[in-house]
Amino acid sequence: MKTLKDVKVGETVTVTKLHGEGPVKRRMMDMGITRGVELYVRKVAPLGDPVELNIRGYELSVRKDDAAIIEVT
């Protein structure tokens, strides 16, 4: 299982599944991270947290813990 946490800078991936439950999963979906959407990893902070993404035409920063629940291909 490959998660968003494992993706390198410059890669484009597709979300296959959101793990987790409750408010965390709902927050991810509210930010536009849903199954089938493409994510482009723009950059990663020097210590690896957060990860900056381009998604649906806007930029989004996601913490490493949250990136670990986003399964991608």
HTML snippet that shows the backbone in 3Dmol.js (N, CA, C, O; Angstrom):
<script src="https://3Dmol.org/build/3Dmol-min.js"></script>
<div id="view" style="width:600px;height:400px;position:relative"></div>
<script>
const pdb = `
ATOM      1  N   MET A   1       0.842  -1.180   0.000  1.00  0.00           N
ATOM      2  CA  MET A   1       0.000   0.000   0.000  1.00  0.00           C
ATOM      3  C   MET A   1       0.885   1.241   0.000  1.00  0.00           C
ATOM      4  O   MET A   1       1.707   1.428   0.898  1.00  0.00           O
ATOM      5  N   LYS A   2       0.714   2.076  -1.002  1.00  0.00           N
ATOM      6  CA  LYS A   2       1.482   3.317  -1.124  1.00  0.00           C
ATOM      7  C   LYS A   2       0.607   4.478  -0.645  1.00  0.00           C
ATOM      8  O   LYS A   2      -0.538   4.628  -1.072  1.00  0.00           O
ATOM      9  N   THR A   3       1.163   5.288   0.243  1.00  0.00           N
ATOM     10  CA  THR A   3       0.416   6.438   0.738  1.00  0.00           C
ATOM     11  C   THR A   3       1.060   7.728   0.238  1.00  0.00           C
ATOM     12  O   THR A   3       2.165   7.718  -0.306  1.00  0.00           O
ATOM     13  N   LEU A   4       0.358   8.825   0.430  1.00  0.00           N
ATOM     14  CA  LEU A   4       0.862  10.128   0.007  1.00  0.00           C
ATOM     15  C   LEU A   4       2.182  10.464   0.703  1.00  0.00           C
ATOM     16  O   LEU A   4       2.995  11.213   0.161  1.00  0.00           O
ATOM     17  N   LYS A   5       2.394   9.924   1.881  1.00  0.00           N
ATOM     18  CA  LYS A   5       3.622  10.156   2.633  1.00  0.00           C
ATOM     19  C   LYS A   5       4.851   9.614   1.890  1.00  0.00           C
ATOM     20  O   LYS A   5       5.961  10.114   2.075  1.00  0.00           O
ATOM     21  N   ASP A   6       4.651   8.596   1.056  1.00  0.00           N
ATOM     22  CA  ASP A   6       5.746   7.926   0.344  1.00  0.00           C
ATOM     23  C   ASP A   6       6.075   8.556  -1.010  1.00  0.00           C
ATOM     24  O   ASP A   6       7.064   8.179  -1.637  1.00  0.00           O
ATOM     25  N   VAL A   7       5.267   9.503  -1.465  1.00  0.00           N
ATOM     26  CA  VAL A   7       5.429  10.092  -2.801  1.00  0.00           C
ATOM     27  C   VAL A   7       6.541  11.138  -2.796  1.00  0.00           C
ATOM     28  O   VAL A   7       6.681  11.913  -1.850  1.00  0.00           O
ATOM     29  N   LYS A   8       7.317  11.144  -3.859  1.00  0.00           N
ATOM     30  CA  LYS A   8       8.437  12.083  -3.993  1.00  0.00           C
ATOM     31  C   LYS A   8       7.987  13.400  -4.620  1.00  0.00           C
ATOM     32  O   LYS A   8       6.945  13.463  -5.272  1.00  0.00           O
ATOM     33  N   VAL A   9       8.772  14.436  -4.418  1.00  0.00           N
ATOM     34  CA  VAL A   9       8.492  15.753  -4.998  1.00  0.00           C
ATOM     35  C   VAL A   9       8.491  15.647  -6.515  1.00  0.00           C
ATOM     36  O   VAL A   9       9.369  15.009  -7.095  1.00  0.00           O
ATOM     37  N   GLY A  10       7.513  16.267  -7.158  1.00  0.00           N
ATOM     38  CA  GLY A  10       7.417  16.261  -8.608  1.00  0.00           C
ATOM     39  C   GLY A  10       6.543  15.164  -9.177  1.00  0.00           C
ATOM     40  O   GLY A  10       6.285  15.147 -10.380  1.00  0.00           O
ATOM     41  N   GLU A  11       6.084  14.251  -8.346  1.00  0.00           N
ATOM     42  CA  GLU A  11       5.234  13.162  -8.819  1.00  0.00           C
ATOM     43  C   GLU A  11       3.764  13.565  -8.790  1.00  0.00           C
ATOM     44  O   GLU A  11       3.336  14.350  -7.944  1.00  0.00           O
ATOM     45  N   THR A  12       3.003  13.017  -9.724  1.00  0.00           N
ATOM     46  CA  THR A  12       1.554  13.169  -9.731  1.00  0.00           C
ATOM     47  C   THR A  12       0.956  11.797  -9.459  1.00  0.00           C
ATOM     48  O   THR A  12       1.305  10.817 -10.118  1.00  0.00           O
ATOM     49  N   VAL A  13       0.059  11.730  -8.492  1.00  0.00           N
ATOM     50  CA  VAL A  13      -0.560  10.457  -8.114  1.00  0.00           C
ATOM     51  C   VAL A  13      -2.081  10.624  -8.088  1.00  0.00           C
ATOM     52  O   VAL A  13      -2.598  11.741  -8.097  1.00  0.00           O
ATOM     53  N   THR A  14      -2.781   9.493  -8.058  1.00  0.00           N
ATOM     54  CA  THR A  14      -4.240   9.486  -7.989  1.00  0.00           C
ATOM     55  C   THR A  14      -4.664   8.857  -6.670  1.00  0.00           C
ATOM     56  O   THR A  14      -4.141   7.813  -6.280  1.00  0.00           O
ATOM     57  N   VAL A  15      -5.601   9.483  -5.990  1.00  0.00           N
ATOM     58  CA  VAL A  15      -6.110   8.969  -4.720  1.00  0.00           C
ATOM     59  C   VAL A  15      -6.973   7.739  -4.997  1.00  0.00           C
ATOM     60  O   VAL A  15      -7.876   7.785  -5.832  1.00  0.00           O
ATOM     61  N   THR A  16      -6.690   6.634  -4.290  1.00  0.00           N
ATOM     62  CA  THR A  16      -7.495   5.428  -4.451  1.00  0.00           C
ATOM     63  C   THR A  16      -8.396   5.187  -3.244  1.00  0.00           C
ATOM     64  O   THR A  16      -9.477   4.614  -3.385  1.00  0.00           O
ATOM     65  N   LYS A  17      -7.959   5.622  -2.046  1.00  0.00           N
ATOM     66  CA  LYS A  17      -8.764   5.380  -0.853  1.00  0.00           C
ATOM     67  C   LYS A  17      -8.331   6.308   0.271  1.00  0.00           C
ATOM     68  O   LYS A  17      -7.153   6.645   0.397  1.00  0.00           O
ATOM     69  N   LEU A  18      -9.299   6.717   1.084  1.00  0.00           N
ATOM     70  CA  LEU A  18      -9.010   7.479   2.298  1.00  0.00           C
ATOM     71  C   LEU A  18      -9.224   6.563   3.491  1.00  0.00           C
ATOM     72  O   LEU A  18     -10.324   6.050   3.695  1.00  0.00           O
ATOM     73  N   HIS A  19      -8.187   6.358   4.271  1.00  0.00           N
ATOM     74  CA  HIS A  19      -8.318   5.572   5.494  1.00  0.00           C
ATOM     75  C   HIS A  19      -8.672   6.535   6.627  1.00  0.00           C
ATOM     76  O   HIS A  19      -8.769   7.743   6.407  1.00  0.00           O
ATOM     77  N   GLY A  20      -8.859   6.022   7.802  1.00  0.00           N
ATOM     78  CA  GLY A  20      -9.229   6.898   8.911  1.00  0.00           C
ATOM     79  C   GLY A  20     -10.731   7.006   8.987  1.00  0.00           C
ATOM     80  O   GLY A  20     -11.460   6.449   8.167  1.00  0.00           O
ATOM     81  N   GLU A  21     -11.183   7.743  10.000  1.00  0.00           N
ATOM     82  CA  GLU A  21     -12.624   7.859  10.180  1.00  0.00           C
ATOM     83  C   GLU A  21     -12.954   9.141  10.915  1.00  0.00           C
ATOM     84  O   GLU A  21     -12.072   9.826  11.435  1.00  0.00           O
ATOM     85  N   GLY A  22     -14.225   9.451  10.948  1.00  0.00           N
ATOM     86  CA  GLY A  22     -14.691  10.604  11.707  1.00  0.00           C
ATOM     87  C   GLY A  22     -14.234  11.926  11.140  1.00  0.00           C
ATOM     88  O   GLY A  22     -14.158  12.103   9.924  1.00  0.00           O
ATOM     89  N   PRO A  23     -13.923  12.871  12.045  1.00  0.00           N
ATOM     90  CA  PRO A  23     -13.609  14.242  11.633  1.00  0.00           C
ATOM     91  C   PRO A  23     -12.396  14.362  10.712  1.00  0.00           C
ATOM     92  O   PRO A  23     -12.375  15.230   9.840  1.00  0.00           O
ATOM     93  N   VAL A  24     -11.393  13.515  10.886  1.00  0.00           N
ATOM     94  CA  VAL A  24     -10.179  13.597  10.055  1.00  0.00           C
ATOM     95  C   VAL A  24     -10.519  13.268   8.606  1.00  0.00           C
ATOM     96  O   VAL A  24     -10.126  13.998   7.697  1.00  0.00           O
ATOM     97  N   LYS A  25     -11.241  12.183   8.386  1.00  0.00           N
ATOM     98  CA  LYS A  25     -11.626  11.790   7.031  1.00  0.00           C
ATOM     99  C   LYS A  25     -12.546  12.848   6.423  1.00  0.00           C
ATOM    100  O   LYS A  25     -12.399  13.189   5.250  1.00  0.00           O
ATOM    101  N   ARG A  26     -13.477  13.363   7.192  1.00  0.00           N
ATOM    102  CA  ARG A  26     -14.403  14.395   6.715  1.00  0.00           C
ATOM    103  C   ARG A  26     -13.647  15.657   6.295  1.00  0.00           C
ATOM    104  O   ARG A  26     -13.973  16.272   5.280  1.00  0.00           O
ATOM    105  N   ARG A  27     -12.630  16.041   7.087  1.00  0.00           N
ATOM    106  CA  ARG A  27     -11.826  17.228   6.774  1.00  0.00           C
ATOM    107  C   ARG A  27     -11.071  17.044   5.463  1.00  0.00           C
ATOM    108  O   ARG A  27     -10.995  17.969   4.654  1.00  0.00           O
ATOM    109  N   MET A  28     -10.510  15.849   5.250  1.00  0.00           N
ATOM    110  CA  MET A  28      -9.798  15.560   3.997  1.00  0.00           C
ATOM    111  C   MET A  28     -10.754  15.686   2.810  1.00  0.00           C
ATOM    112  O   MET A  28     -10.407  16.278   1.789  1.00  0.00           O
ATOM    113  N   MET A  29     -11.943  15.133   2.948  1.00  0.00           N
ATOM    114  CA  MET A  29     -12.921  15.196   1.863  1.00  0.00           C
ATOM    115  C   MET A  29     -13.370  16.641   1.624  1.00  0.00           C
ATOM    116  O   MET A  29     -13.571  17.035   0.475  1.00  0.00           O
ATOM    117  N   ASP A  30     -13.529  17.424   2.670  1.00  0.00           N
ATOM    118  CA  ASP A  30     -13.907  18.830   2.532  1.00  0.00           C
ATOM    119  C   ASP A  30     -12.840  19.637   1.803  1.00  0.00           C
ATOM    120  O   ASP A  30     -13.158  20.620   1.133  1.00  0.00           O
ATOM    121  N   MET A  31     -11.575  19.233   1.927  1.00  0.00           N
ATOM    122  CA  MET A  31     -10.489  19.935   1.244  1.00  0.00           C
ATOM    123  C   MET A  31     -10.343  19.481  -0.208  1.00  0.00           C
ATOM    124  O   MET A  31      -9.477  19.981  -0.927  1.00  0.00           O
ATOM    125  N   GLY A  32     -11.180  18.542  -0.643  1.00  0.00           N
ATOM    126  CA  GLY A  32     -11.159  18.106  -2.040  1.00  0.00           C
ATOM    127  C   GLY A  32     -10.404  16.823  -2.285  1.00  0.00           C
ATOM    128  O   GLY A  32     -10.268  16.401  -3.433  1.00  0.00           O
ATOM    129  N   ILE A  33      -9.906  16.185  -1.232  1.00  0.00           N
ATOM    130  CA  ILE A  33      -9.170  14.930  -1.403  1.00  0.00           C
ATOM    131  C   ILE A  33     -10.180  13.790  -1.367  1.00  0.00           C
ATOM    132  O   ILE A  33     -10.580  13.320  -0.302  1.00  0.00           O
ATOM    133  N   THR A  34     -10.582  13.357  -2.563  1.00  0.00           N
ATOM    134  CA  THR A  34     -11.547  12.271  -2.703  1.00  0.00           C
ATOM    135  C   THR A  34     -10.998  11.246  -3.684  1.00  0.00           C
ATOM    136  O   THR A  34     -10.030  11.513  -4.396  1.00  0.00           O
ATOM    137  N   ARG A  35     -11.613  10.083  -3.718  1.00  0.00           N
ATOM    138  CA  ARG A  35     -11.153   9.019  -4.596  1.00  0.00           C
ATOM    139  C   ARG A  35     -11.180   9.478  -6.052  1.00  0.00           C
ATOM    140  O   ARG A  35     -12.162  10.063  -6.510  1.00  0.00           O
ATOM    141  N   GLY A  36     -10.082   9.205  -6.778  1.00  0.00           N
ATOM    142  CA  GLY A  36     -10.000   9.527  -8.193  1.00  0.00           C
ATOM    143  C   GLY A  36      -9.366  10.870  -8.517  1.00  0.00           C
ATOM    144  O   GLY A  36      -9.058  11.134  -9.680  1.00  0.00           O
ATOM    145  N   VAL A  37      -9.162  11.728  -7.519  1.00  0.00           N
ATOM    146  CA  VAL A  37      -8.584  13.048  -7.775  1.00  0.00           C
ATOM    147  C   VAL A  37      -7.059  12.927  -7.908  1.00  0.00           C
ATOM    148  O   VAL A  37      -6.431  12.110  -7.235  1.00  0.00           O
ATOM    149  N   GLU A  38      -6.477  13.752  -8.785  1.00  0.00           N
ATOM    150  CA  GLU A  38      -5.026  13.747  -8.964  1.00  0.00           C
ATOM    151  C   GLU A  38      -4.375  14.754  -8.029  1.00  0.00           C
ATOM    152  O   GLU A  38      -4.867  15.870  -7.858  1.00  0.00           O
ATOM    153  N   LEU A  39      -3.261  14.348  -7.427  1.00  0.00           N
ATOM    154  CA  LEU A  39      -2.483  15.196  -6.535  1.00  0.00           C
ATOM    155  C   LEU A  39      -1.076  15.331  -7.109  1.00  0.00           C
ATOM    156  O   LEU A  39      -0.452  14.335  -7.473  1.00  0.00           O
ATOM    157  N   TYR A  40      -0.583  16.557  -7.188  1.00  0.00           N
ATOM    158  CA  TYR A  40       0.795  16.809  -7.613  1.00  0.00           C
ATOM    159  C   TYR A  40       1.560  17.270  -6.375  1.00  0.00           C
ATOM    160  O   TYR A  40       1.190  18.258  -5.741  1.00  0.00           O
ATOM    161  N   VAL A  41       2.624  16.552  -6.036  1.00  0.00           N
ATOM    162  CA  VAL A  41       3.435  16.909  -4.868  1.00  0.00           C
ATOM    163  C   VAL A  41       4.399  18.003  -5.284  1.00  0.00           C
ATOM    164  O   VAL A  41       5.364  17.750  -6.006  1.00  0.00           O
ATOM    165  N   ARG A  42       4.136  19.223  -4.826  1.00  0.00           N
ATOM    166  CA  ARG A  42       4.900  20.406  -5.223  1.00  0.00           C
ATOM    167  C   ARG A  42       6.202  20.514  -4.455  1.00  0.00           C
ATOM    168  O   ARG A  42       7.258  20.727  -5.052  1.00  0.00           O
ATOM    169  N   LYS A  43       6.142  20.368  -3.134  1.00  0.00           N
ATOM    170  CA  LYS A  43       7.375  20.379  -2.333  1.00  0.00           C
ATOM    171  C   LYS A  43       7.102  19.816  -0.951  1.00  0.00           C
ATOM    172  O   LYS A  43       5.958  19.684  -0.516  1.00  0.00           O
ATOM    173  N   VAL A  44       8.193  19.492  -0.281  1.00  0.00           N
ATOM    174  CA  VAL A  44       8.139  18.965   1.076  1.00  0.00           C
ATOM    175  C   VAL A  44       9.036  19.842   1.933  1.00  0.00           C
ATOM    176  O   VAL A  44      10.143  20.189   1.522  1.00  0.00           O
ATOM    177  N   ALA A  45       8.567  20.200   3.117  1.00  0.00           N
ATOM    178  CA  ALA A  45       9.359  21.029   4.028  1.00  0.00           C
ATOM    179  C   ALA A  45      10.661  20.311   4.395  1.00  0.00           C
ATOM    180  O   ALA A  45      10.729  19.085   4.310  1.00  0.00           O
ATOM    181  N   PRO A  46      11.685  21.051   4.798  1.00  0.00           N
ATOM    182  CA  PRO A  46      12.988  20.449   5.100  1.00  0.00           C
ATOM    183  C   PRO A  46      12.948  19.276   6.084  1.00  0.00           C
ATOM    184  O   PRO A  46      13.708  18.320   5.931  1.00  0.00           O
ATOM    185  N   LEU A  47      12.091  19.335   7.071  1.00  0.00           N
ATOM    186  CA  LEU A  47      11.997  18.231   8.032  1.00  0.00           C
ATOM    187  C   LEU A  47      10.933  17.209   7.632  1.00  0.00           C
ATOM    188  O   LEU A  47      10.621  16.302   8.403  1.00  0.00           O
ATOM    189  N   GLY A  48      10.379  17.356   6.433  1.00  0.00           N
ATOM    190  CA  GLY A  48       9.419  16.389   5.922  1.00  0.00           C
ATOM    191  C   GLY A  48       7.971  16.676   6.288  1.00  0.00           C
ATOM    192  O   GLY A  48       7.083  15.908   5.920  1.00  0.00           O
ATOM    193  N   ASP A  49       7.718  17.745   6.990  1.00  0.00           N
ATOM    194  CA  ASP A  49       6.356  18.038   7.427  1.00  0.00           C
ATOM    195  C   ASP A  49       6.119  19.534   7.381  1.00  0.00           C
ATOM    196  O   ASP A  49       6.830  20.244   8.093  1.00  0.00           O
ATOM    197  N   PRO A  50       5.212  20.069   6.635  1.00  0.00           N
ATOM    198  CA  PRO A  50       4.157  19.435   5.837  1.00  0.00           C
ATOM    199  C   PRO A  50       4.558  19.175   4.386  1.00  0.00           C
ATOM    200  O   PRO A  50       5.654  19.519   3.946  1.00  0.00           O
ATOM    201  N   VAL A  51       3.629  18.554   3.666  1.00  0.00           N
ATOM    202  CA  VAL A  51       3.771  18.278   2.243  1.00  0.00           C
ATOM    203  C   VAL A  51       2.871  19.271   1.515  1.00  0.00           C
ATOM    204  O   VAL A  51       1.701  19.418   1.869  1.00  0.00           O
ATOM    205  N   GLU A  52       3.402  19.956   0.502  1.00  0.00           N
ATOM    206  CA  GLU A  52       2.593  20.913  -0.249  1.00  0.00           C
ATOM    207  C   GLU A  52       2.128  20.278  -1.555  1.00  0.00           C
ATOM    208  O   GLU A  52       2.931  19.742  -2.319  1.00  0.00           O
ATOM    209  N   LEU A  53       0.820  20.348  -1.800  1.00  0.00           N
ATOM    210  CA  LEU A  53       0.202  19.700  -2.948  1.00  0.00           C
ATOM    211  C   LEU A  53      -0.485  20.710  -3.854  1.00  0.00           C
ATOM    212  O   LEU A  53      -0.894  21.783  -3.410  1.00  0.00           O
ATOM    213  N   ASN A  54      -0.607  20.358  -5.119  1.00  0.00           N
ATOM    214  CA  ASN A  54      -1.521  21.049  -6.031  1.00  0.00           C
ATOM    215  C   ASN A  54      -2.665  20.085  -6.257  1.00  0.00           C
ATOM    216  O   ASN A  54      -2.457  18.944  -6.669  1.00  0.00           O
ATOM    217  N   ILE A  55      -3.891  20.554  -5.982  1.00  0.00           N
ATOM    218  CA  ILE A  55      -5.069  19.710  -6.114  1.00  0.00           C
ATOM    219  C   ILE A  55      -6.228  20.567  -6.613  1.00  0.00           C
ATOM    220  O   ILE A  55      -6.525  21.614  -6.039  1.00  0.00           O
ATOM    221  N   ARG A  56      -6.871  20.123  -7.668  1.00  0.00           N
ATOM    222  CA  ARG A  56      -8.049  20.814  -8.208  1.00  0.00           C
ATOM    223  C   ARG A  56      -7.809  22.306  -8.440  1.00  0.00           C
ATOM    224  O   ARG A  56      -8.723  23.113  -8.274  1.00  0.00           O
ATOM    225  N   GLY A  57      -6.587  22.676  -8.821  1.00  0.00           N
ATOM    226  CA  GLY A  57      -6.292  24.057  -9.158  1.00  0.00           C
ATOM    227  C   GLY A  57      -5.897  24.944  -7.992  1.00  0.00           C
ATOM    228  O   GLY A  57      -5.768  26.154  -8.178  1.00  0.00           O
ATOM    229  N   TYR A  58      -5.704  24.408  -6.820  1.00  0.00           N
ATOM    230  CA  TYR A  58      -5.224  25.214  -5.693  1.00  0.00           C
ATOM    231  C   TYR A  58      -4.124  24.492  -4.942  1.00  0.00           C
ATOM    232  O   TYR A  58      -3.903  23.296  -5.136  1.00  0.00           O
ATOM    233  N   GLU A  59      -3.434  25.230  -4.079  1.00  0.00           N
ATOM    234  CA  GLU A  59      -2.342  24.658  -3.294  1.00  0.00           C
ATOM    235  C   GLU A  59      -2.846  24.306  -1.904  1.00  0.00           C
ATOM    236  O   GLU A  59      -3.640  25.037  -1.311  1.00  0.00           O
ATOM    237  N   LEU A  60      -2.374  23.182  -1.396  1.00  0.00           N
ATOM    238  CA  LEU A  60      -2.811  22.678  -0.099  1.00  0.00           C
ATOM    239  C   LEU A  60      -1.614  22.085   0.627  1.00  0.00           C
ATOM    240  O   LEU A  60      -0.827  21.350   0.031  1.00  0.00           O
ATOM    241  N   SER A  61      -1.474  22.396   1.894  1.00  0.00           N
ATOM    242  CA  SER A  61      -0.427  21.788   2.721  1.00  0.00           C
ATOM    243  C   SER A  61      -1.074  20.766   3.641  1.00  0.00           C
ATOM    244  O   SER A  61      -2.091  21.038   4.277  1.00  0.00           O
ATOM    245  N   VAL A  62      -0.466  19.581   3.701  1.00  0.00           N
ATOM    246  CA  VAL A  62      -1.000  18.478   4.499  1.00  0.00           C
ATOM    247  C   VAL A  62       0.090  17.982   5.437  1.00  0.00           C
ATOM    248  O   VAL A  62       1.235  17.800   5.023  1.00  0.00           O
ATOM    249  N   ARG A  63      -0.261  17.764   6.695  1.00  0.00           N
ATOM    250  CA  ARG A  63       0.701  17.210   7.657  1.00  0.00           C
ATOM    251  C   ARG A  63       1.041  15.771   7.291  1.00  0.00           C
ATOM    252  O   ARG A  63       0.256  15.085   6.638  1.00  0.00           O
ATOM    253  N   LYS A  64       2.217  15.321   7.717  1.00  0.00           N
ATOM    254  CA  LYS A  64       2.684  13.978   7.411  1.00  0.00           C
ATOM    255  C   LYS A  64       1.732  12.908   7.957  1.00  0.00           C
ATOM    256  O   LYS A  64       1.485  11.897   7.300  1.00  0.00           O
ATOM    257  N   ASP A  65       1.202  13.136   9.158  1.00  0.00           N
ATOM    258  CA  ASP A  65       0.262  12.179   9.749  1.00  0.00           C
ATOM    259  C   ASP A  65      -0.997  12.038   8.895  1.00  0.00           C
ATOM    260  O   ASP A  65      -1.517  10.936   8.718  1.00  0.00           O
ATOM    261  N   ASP A  66      -1.479  13.160   8.369  1.00  0.00           N
ATOM    262  CA  ASP A  66      -2.665  13.121   7.515  1.00  0.00           C
ATOM    263  C   ASP A  66      -2.343  12.503   6.162  1.00  0.00           C
ATOM    264  O   ASP A  66      -3.182  11.808   5.589  1.00  0.00           O
ATOM    265  N   ALA A  67      -1.148  12.743   5.645  1.00  0.00           N
ATOM    266  CA  ALA A  67      -0.731  12.162   4.367  1.00  0.00           C
ATOM    267  C   ALA A  67      -0.683  10.638   4.440  1.00  0.00           C
ATOM    268  O   ALA A  67      -0.874   9.960   3.431  1.00  0.00           O
ATOM    269  N   ALA A  68      -0.429  10.102   5.633  1.00  0.00           N
ATOM    270  CA  ALA A  68      -0.317   8.657   5.805  1.00  0.00           C
ATOM    271  C   ALA A  68      -1.656   7.941   5.655  1.00  0.00           C
ATOM    272  O   ALA A  68      -1.670   6.725   5.462  1.00  0.00           O
ATOM    273  N   ILE A  69      -2.780   8.650   5.737  1.00  0.00           N
ATOM    274  CA  ILE A  69      -4.084   7.990   5.605  1.00  0.00           C
ATOM    275  C   ILE A  69      -4.637   8.081   4.171  1.00  0.00           C
ATOM    276  O   ILE A  69      -5.729   7.589   3.889  1.00  0.00           O
ATOM    277  N   ILE A  70      -3.867   8.719   3.269  1.00  0.00           N
ATOM    278  CA  ILE A  70      -4.316   8.880   1.884  1.00  0.00           C
ATOM    279  C   ILE A  70      -3.592   7.848   1.009  1.00  0.00           C
ATOM    280  O   ILE A  70      -2.399   7.984   0.736  1.00  0.00           O
ATOM    281  N   GLU A  71      -4.316   6.834   0.580  1.00  0.00           N
ATOM    282  CA  GLU A  71      -3.746   5.783  -0.263  1.00  0.00           C
ATOM    283  C   GLU A  71      -3.766   6.245  -1.714  1.00  0.00           C
ATOM    284  O   GLU A  71      -4.787   6.731  -2.201  1.00  0.00           O
ATOM    285  N   VAL A  72      -2.628   6.092  -2.411  1.00  0.00           N
ATOM    286  CA  VAL A  72      -2.502   6.571  -3.790  1.00  0.00           C
ATOM    287  C   VAL A  72      -1.902   5.512  -4.703  1.00  0.00           C
ATOM    288  O   VAL A  72      -1.325   4.523  -4.252  1.00  0.00           O
ATOM    289  N   THR A  73      -2.060   5.755  -6.019  1.00  0.00           N
ATOM    290  CA  THR A  73      -1.393   4.889  -7.012  1.00  0.00           C
ATOM    291  C   THR A  73      -0.587   5.766  -7.950  1.00  0.00           C
ATOM    292  O   THR A  73       0.060   5.259  -8.866  1.00  0.00           O
TER     293      THR A  73
END
`;
const viewer = $3Dmol.createViewer("view");
viewer.addModel(pdb, "pdb");
viewer.setStyle({}, {cartoon: {color: "spectrum"}});
viewer.zoomTo();
viewer.render();
</script>
